[in-house]
Amino acid sequence: MNEKRYDVVVVGSGAGGGTVAEALAPLVRQGKKVLVVEQGPRLRLEELSGRELEMAPALYEDDGGFLTADGTMTLAFGRAYGGSTVVYTGTSMQPPERVVRGWGVPGLDHSDLDRRARRFAGDNNVHLLDEGLLNENNRLFVEGCRKAGYRAEQFPINVKGCKGSSLCNLGCPNGAKQGTHQVQLPAAERAGVEVVTRAEALRLEERVVVLRVSARPEGGKGLPSEWAPGDYRVAAGVVVLAGGAVGSPALLLRSRLPGLSGRVGEGLTCHPAHILVGEHPREITNDVGHPKSFFLDRAAREGFVLETCMYFPFTTAKNLAGFGAPHSTLMRAFRRLQMILVLACDKAVPGNRVSVDRAGKPVVHYRFTRETVAALVRATRASARIFFAAGAIRVHAPSADPPLVEPGDSARLDERISERHFLPGKISVSAAHLMGGCGMGRGPEDSVTDSFGRVHGLPWLRVADSSLFPDSLEINPYLTIMALADRVAEGVVSDLSELGAGSG
């Protein structure tokens, strides 16, 4: 086994890992060695083709088809240089004060998170999208909300030079999206931080990360790893986990470190979501321009959020209920489909957690509570009202039976769209806002870390990703992860001299 030694090793390169990498770059000027390891590849811009079946295996865990243990929900998370910041739509929201205060984490102040998040919003060019890049899918949502009595709000987006390709979820082919792969990681590398891709963290030992570096598969996308293929034992003074709400708990669980809190893996939330479509009598621009520009926030009142969206034919097809001629007819109307993504603001409940199987692979256990199902159904009813108000001639609602809802049904949406028709496994539900599993709190009896991501009982080990969230954030977690990761990095800098350099 190859042996290496660093002062800090960061596992993961997404919103958390990339932020920590840049924040720790000044340590390199002081003679310290900082390493970031990423399981996925480093892709060249010209490799981002926008073809669904080609990009999914290159950018996502399990080709984008990672399923919960019972197969009722697909979890989408990135596996590449930049993590999920490569494949999300760029929506960048400030941490909600109501939610952060509700977490009740000692030492975590909303104003501090808000200040840090605003700095990263500036660094990553977060702004409201220009009028010319708003497609008709988004305009119809705004119009439908207004006519139905709702108020749509515009998403701040972290793009620079957006050309409206609408390929955000497959990696922007124009390099417009300002994720960590475009901003934080390149800055860290210029300052001397090392990044090694195709490097999977197998387990942790005391101040050691055991890695396996894989060769670039023949014909695969991305550059070869910066290290030769093989197994490595990397000693470190501090290890920072930023592998996400699935990756970080799974790594801790298979490492079996002594003294680790029994709460590892618990408290998973994910904003379960599914696509709704409304068919219009004419073609609309739904696959050009930025796909996700507006939202309707009903989190506090009704437990859901609606977002504009555009998914490609393959993803849309698998999200539509039914088979045969009705399904085919709706897909042939693709150019006329308005789309809304409904998200439930789920809560951390016992049983929803990350575990590992005998081989150490992550397993996600998730059950839909009655409250979550009710929120999705309320969201579907609201979406139907918005579709019809915008001029749709029919709406596809999976929690209706039959799923096609006609304008004549508008007066009885509560009857047509019902919780009794929401059948997990028969409705295509997905989630991309994965949170929890290494939650912050007071001590090992109620949490895994403190408010600075220090793992209880293991001062050399930190966590800096969305697994820190004690409960659902109720918005896209991107800027909040960065703000928390910045706090983690600050703690690493202040504690490093006491913890010492890598050994073992």
C-alpha positions in Angstrom: 0.0 0.0 0.0 1.2 3.5 -0.9 1.9 5.8 2.1 1.4 9.6 2.1 1.2 12.3 4.7 -0.7 15.6 4.7 -1.7 18.2 7.3 -5.3 18.3 6.2 -7.3 15.8 4.0 -10.7 16.9 2.6 -12.9 14.1 1.3 -15.2 15.4 -1.4 -15.1 18.5 -3.6 -18.7 19.8 -3.8 -20.2 22.9 -2.1 -18.6 21.8 1.2 -15.3 20.3 0.2 -14.6 23.0 -2.4 -15.3 25.8 0.1 -13.0 24.2 2.7 -10.2 23.7 0.1 -10.2 27.4 -0.8 -10.4 28.6 2.8 -7.5 26.4 3.8 -5.3 27.5 0.8 -3.4 30.1 2.9 -2.1 27.2 5.0 -0.1 26.1 2.0 1.8 29.4 2.0 2.7 28.6 5.6 4.3 25.3 4.6 1.3 23.0 5.3 0.1 20.3 2.9 -3.7 20.2 2.0 -5.3 17.5 -0.1 -8.8 17.1 -1.6 -9.9 13.7 -2.7 -12.8 13.2 -5.1 -14.3 9.9 -6.1 -15.5 11.1 -9.5 -13.6 12.3 -12.5 -12.4 15.8 -13.6 -14.2 16.5 -16.8 -13.2 18.8 -19.6 -15.7 21.4 -20.7 -15.8 19.9 -24.2 -16.9 16.6 -22.8 -20.2 18.0 -21.5 -22.3 16.9 -24.5 -25.7 17.4 -23.0 -26.8 13.9 -24.0 -28.8 12.3 -21.2 -27.7 8.7 -21.4 -24.0 9.8 -21.9 -23.7 12.4 -19.1 -25.7 10.6 -16.4 -23.0 7.9 -15.8 -20.2 10.5 -16.0 -21.6 12.9 -13.5 -24.0 11.1 -11.1 -23.7 8.3 -8.5 -25.2 5.1 -9.9 -25.7 6.8 -13.2 -28.4 9.0 -11.6 -30.4 6.0 -10.5 -29.4 5.6 -6.8 -32.6 4.2 -5.2 -33.8 4.1 -1.6 -33.8 0.7 0.1 -37.4 0.0 -0.9 -37.0 1.4 -4.4 -39.7 4.1 -4.0 -37.4 7.1 -4.5 -34.4 8.0 -6.7 -31.7 10.1 -5.1 -29.7 12.4 -7.4 -26.2 13.5 -6.3 -23.1 14.3 -8.2 -19.9 12.3 -8.4 -17.3 14.5 -10.2 -14.8 17.3 -9.6 -17.1 19.9 -8.0 -19.6 17.4 -6.7 -23.3 18.3 -7.1 -22.5 21.9 -7.9 -21.7 20.6 -11.4 -25.2 19.2 -11.9 -27.7 21.4 -10.1 -29.4 24.4 -11.7 -27.5 27.2 -9.8 -30.3 28.3 -7.5 -28.7 30.1 -4.6 -30.8 31.1 -1.6 -29.8 32.6 1.7 -30.2 30.5 4.9 -33.8 31.0 6.2 -33.7 32.6 9.7 -36.8 30.8 10.8 -35.3 27.4 10.0 -31.9 28.0 11.4 -33.3 29.3 14.7 -35.6 26.3 14.8 -32.7 23.9 14.6 -31.6 25.2 18.1 -27.9 24.3 17.6 -25.8 25.9 20.4 -23.2 28.2 18.9 -24.9 28.5 15.5 -26.0 32.0 14.8 -28.2 32.8 11.8 -26.6 36.2 11.3 -23.2 34.6 11.0 -24.4 32.1 8.4 -26.2 34.8 6.5 -23.0 37.0 6.4 -20.9 34.1 5.1 -23.5 33.0 2.6 -23.7 36.6 1.2 -20.0 36.6 0.7 -20.1 33.4 -1.3 -23.1 34.7 -3.3 -20.8 37.5 -4.4 -17.9 35.3 -5.1 -20.0 33.0 -7.3 -21.8 35.7 -9.1 -25.3 35.1 -7.7 -27.9 37.4 -9.3 -31.3 37.5 -10.8 -31.4 36.2 -14.3 -31.7 38.7 -17.2 -35.2 39.0 -18.7 -34.1 37.7 -22.1 -33.1 34.3 -20.6 -36.5 33.6 -19.1 -38.3 31.1 -21.2 -42.0 30.7 -21.7 -42.2 27.8 -19.2 -41.1 30.2 -16.5 -43.3 33.1 -17.8 -46.4 30.8 -17.7 -45.6 29.9 -14.1 -45.5 33.5 -13.1 -48.7 34.3 -15.0 -50.5 31.2 -13.6 -49.5 32.0 -10.1 -50.8 35.6 -10.4 -54.1 34.5 -11.8 -54.5 31.7 -9.2 -53.8 34.1 -6.3 -50.2 33.1 -5.6 -47.0 35.2 -5.7 -44.1 33.7 -7.6 -40.6 34.8 -6.7 -37.5 34.8 -8.8 -34.5 32.5 -8.0 -31.1 34.1 -7.7 -28.8 32.1 -9.9 -25.0 31.6 -9.8 -24.2 31.9 -13.5 -21.9 34.0 -15.6 -22.4 34.2 -19.4 -25.4 31.9 -19.4 -26.4 31.1 -23.0 -29.6 29.4 -22.2 -28.7 25.9 -23.2 -31.0 24.6 -20.4 -28.5 21.7 -19.8 -27.8 22.6 -16.1 -28.5 19.1 -14.8 -26.1 17.5 -17.2 -23.2 19.9 -16.6 -23.2 23.4 -18.3 -21.4 23.0 -21.6 -20.6 26.7 -21.6 -19.0 26.8 -18.2 -21.5 29.4 -17.1 -22.5 27.8 -13.8 -20.3 29.1 -11.0 -20.0 26.0 -8.9 -17.0 25.0 -6.9 -15.5 23.4 -10.0 -15.4 26.8 -11.6 -14.6 29.0 -8.6 -13.3 27.6 -5.3 -11.4 24.5 -6.5 -9.4 26.2 -9.2 -8.5 29.0 -6.7 -7.4 26.5 -4.2 -5.3 24.6 -6.7 -3.6 27.8 -7.9 -2.6 28.4 -4.3 -1.1 24.9 -4.0 -3.9 22.7 -2.6 -3.7 19.3 -4.2 -6.8 17.7 -5.7 -6.9 14.0 -6.6 -9.8 12.7 -8.6 -11.1 9.1 -9.1 -10.1 8.5 -5.5 -12.6 6.7 -3.3 -12.3 6.9 0.5 -12.7 3.3 1.6 -12.5 3.9 5.4 -11.0 6.0 8.1 -8.5 5.0 10.7 -7.1 7.1 13.5 -5.9 10.3 11.6 -5.7 8.2 8.4 -7.8 8.0 5.2 -7.5 4.8 3.2 -8.1 5.5 -0.5 -8.5 3.5 -3.7 -7.5 5.4 -6.9 -9.0 4.0 -10.0 -7.8 4.1 -13.6 -9.8 6.0 -16.2 -12.0 3.4 -17.9 -11.4 2.8 -21.6 -13.6 5.2 -23.5 -14.8 6.9 -20.3 -15.2 10.6 -19.9 -12.8 12.7 -17.8 -9.1 13.0 -17.2 -7.0 10.2 -15.6 -6.4 10.5 -11.9 -3.6 12.7 -10.7 -2.2 9.7 -8.8 -1.3 6.2 -10.1 -4.1 3.6 -9.7 -3.8 1.7 -6.4 -4.5 1.8 -2.7 -3.2 4.5 -0.5 -2.9 5.1 3.2 -2.9 8.9 3.7 -2.1 10.2 7.2 -3.4 13.6 8.3 -3.5 15.9 11.2 -7.1 16.8 10.4 -9.7 15.0 8.2 -12.7 16.9 6.8 -15.6 14.9 5.5 -17.5 16.6 2.7 -18.9 13.6 0.8 -22.5 14.7 1.2 -25.5 13.4 3.2 -25.1 9.9 1.8 -21.3 9.7 1.4 -20.1 11.1 4.8 -22.4 9.0 7.1 -21.6 5.9 5.0 -17.8 6.5 5.4 -18.1 6.9 9.1 -20.3 3.8 9.5 -18.0 1.5 7.6 -14.9 2.9 9.5 -16.3 1.9 12.9 -14.2 4.5 14.8 -14.2 4.1 18.6 -16.2 6.6 20.5 -18.4 7.7 17.5 -21.9 8.9 18.3 -24.6 6.3 17.7 -26.6 9.0 15.8 -24.5 8.7 12.6 -26.7 8.2 9.6 -29.9 9.4 11.4 -32.1 12.4 10.6 -32.0 12.1 6.8 -34.3 14.6 5.0 -34.4 15.2 1.2 -37.3 17.3 0.0 -39.0 14.5 -1.9 -40.1 15.8 -5.3 -41.8 14.9 -8.5 -42.6 16.5 -11.9 -46.0 17.7 -13.0 -46.8 18.7 -16.5 -49.6 20.8 -18.0 -50.3 20.5 -21.7 -50.9 23.7 -23.7 -52.7 24.0 -27.0 -49.6 25.4 -28.7 -45.8 24.9 -28.5 -44.0 26.8 -25.7 -40.3 27.4 -25.1 -39.6 24.8 -22.4 -36.2 23.5 -23.4 -34.2 26.7 -24.1 -33.3 29.4 -21.6 -32.5 28.8 -18.0 -34.8 26.0 -16.7 -35.4 27.1 -13.1 -36.0 30.8 -12.6 -39.1 31.1 -10.3 -40.6 29.4 -7.3 -43.6 29.6 -5.0 -42.7 29.3 -1.3 -45.4 27.6 0.8 -43.0 25.9 3.2 -44.1 27.6 6.4 -47.8 27.6 5.6 -48.4 24.3 3.8 -45.1 22.4 3.8 -44.2 22.6 0.1 -42.3 24.6 -2.5 -43.1 24.7 -6.2 -40.3 25.4 -8.7 -40.2 25.9 -12.4 -38.2 23.1 -14.1 -37.5 21.5 -17.5 -36.5 17.9 -17.7 -35.4 16.1 -20.8 -37.6 13.5 -22.6 -36.1 10.5 -20.9 -36.5 11.9 -17.4 -39.9 13.3 -18.2 -41.1 9.9 -19.6 -40.1 8.0 -16.5 -41.9 10.5 -14.3 -45.3 10.2 -16.0 -47.7 7.7 -14.6 -49.3 5.2 -16.8 -48.3 3.1 -19.9 -49.2 2.6 -23.5 -51.2 5.0 -25.6 -52.0 7.6 -23.0 -48.3 7.9 -22.0 -47.2 8.0 -25.6 -49.8 10.7 -26.5 -48.5 12.9 -23.7 -44.9 12.4 -24.6 -45.7 13.3 -28.2 -46.9 16.7 -26.8 -43.5 17.3 -25.2 -43.0 20.7 -27.0 -46.3 21.9 -25.5 -45.6 20.8 -21.9 -45.3 23.3 -19.1 -43.5 21.7 -16.1 -43.5 22.3 -12.4 -41.4 20.5 -9.8 -43.2 20.0 -6.4 -41.1 19.5 -3.3 -42.2 18.5 0.2 -40.5 20.1 3.1 -40.1 16.8 5.0 -38.9 16.5 8.6 -36.3 14.3 10.3 -38.1 11.3 11.7 -36.9 8.0 13.3 -36.1 5.4 10.7 -35.2 7.8 7.8 -31.5 7.2 7.8 -28.3 6.1 6.0 -26.8 2.7 6.8 -24.2 0.5 5.0 -24.6 -3.0 3.7 -22.1 -5.9 4.3 -19.9 -4.6 1.5 -19.8 -1.1 3.1 -22.0 0.5 0.4 -24.5 3.1 1.4 -28.1 2.2 1.9 -30.8 4.9 2.3 -33.9 4.0 4.3 -36.8 6.4 3.7 -40.5 6.2 4.4 -43.0 8.8 3.3 -44.8 10.1 6.4 -48.5 11.1 6.2 -47.4 14.7 6.6 -45.0 14.5 3.6 -47.6 12.8 1.4 -50.2 15.5 2.4 -47.7 18.2 1.5 -47.1 16.7 -1.9 -50.8 16.4 -2.6 -51.4 20.0 -1.6 -48.5 21.0 -3.9 -50.1 19.0 -6.7 -53.4 20.7 -6.3 -51.8 24.2 -6.2 -49.8 23.3 -9.4 -53.0 22.2 -11.2 -54.6 25.6 -10.4 -51.5 27.3 -11.7 -51.4 25.2 -14.9 -55.1 25.9 -15.7 -54.8 29.6 -14.9 -51.9 29.7 -17.4 -54.0 28.2 -20.1 -53.3 24.4 -19.9 -55.9 22.2 -21.6 -55.0 19.2 -19.3 -52.8 18.4 -16.4 -50.9 15.2 -15.6 -51.1 14.7 -11.8 -49.7 11.3 -10.6 -51.7 11.5 -7.3 -55.0 11.6 -9.3 -56.8 8.5 -10.7 -56.9 8.7 -13.7 -53.8 11.0 -13.7 -55.1 13.3 -16.5 -57.1 16.1 -15.0 -59.3 18.2 -17.3 -60.3 21.9 -16.9 -63.8 20.8 -16.0 -62.3 19.2 -12.9 -61.0 22.5 -11.5 -63.8 22.9 -9.1 -63.2 19.5 -7.5 -59.4 19.2 -7.4 -59.5 18.2 -3.7 -61.5 15.1 -4.8 -59.6 14.3 -8.0 -56.1 14.8 -6.4 -56.0 12.8 -3.2 -53.7 11.2 -0.7 -55.4 7.9 -1.3 -53.9 7.9 -4.9 -50.4 8.6 -3.7 -48.9 5.2 -3.9 -45.1 5.0 -3.2 -43.5 2.9 -5.9 -46.2 3.8 -8.5 -45.3 7.5 -8.5 -41.9 8.5 -9.7 -40.4 10.4 -6.8 -36.9 11.8 -6.7 -34.8 13.9 -4.4 -31.7 16.1 -4.9 -31.6 18.1 -1.7 -30.1 15.4 0.5 -29.5 16.6 4.1 -28.7 15.1 7.6 -26.9 12.0 8.8 -24.1 13.9 10.7 -26.3 16.5 12.4 -25.1 19.3 14.6 -26.1 19.5 18.2 -25.2 19.6 21.9 -23.4 16.3 22.4 -23.1 12.7 21.2 -26.4 11.7 22.8 -28.3 14.0 20.3 -25.9 14.7 17.4 -22.7 13.7 15.6 -21.0 17.1 15.5 -20.9 20.5 17.2 -21.8 23.8 15.4 -18.3 23.9 13.8 -18.5 20.4 12.4 -16.2 18.9 15.0 -17.1 15.2 15.5 -17.9 14.6 19.1 -15.0 12.6 20.8 -12.8 12.8 17.7 -11.1 16.2 17.6 -9.1 15.4 14.4 -12.3 14.7 12.4 -14.7 17.3 11.0 -17.8 17.3 8.7 -18.5 20.1 6.2 -21.5 19.3 4.0 -25.3 19.0 4.1 -25.1 16.1 6.4 -24.6 18.6 9.2 -28.2 19.8 8.9 -30.3 18.7 12.0 -33.5 18.9 9.9 -34.7 20.0 6.5 -33.6 23.5 5.3 -36.7 24.0 3.2 -34.7 25.6 0.3 -31.9 24.6 -2.0 -28.9 24.0 0.4 -26.0 25.3 -1.7 -25.2 28.6 0.0 -25.9 27.2 3.5 -23.5 24.4 2.9 -20.8 26.8 1.9 -21.5 29.0 4.9 -21.2 26.0 7.3 -18.1 24.7 5.5 -16.5 28.1 5.9 -17.0 27.9 9.7 -15.5 24.4 9.6 -12.5 25.6 7.8 -12.1 28.5 10.3 -12.1 25.9 13.1 -9.5 23.8 11.4 -7.1 26.7 11.0 -7.5 27.6 14.7 -7.1 24.0 15.9 -4.5 22.7 13.5 -1.4 23.7 15.6 -2.8 21.7 18.6 -3.8 18.7 16.5 -0.4 18.4 14.8 0.6 17.1 11.4 -0.4 13.8 9.9 1.1 10.7 11.5 0.7 7.0 11.5 
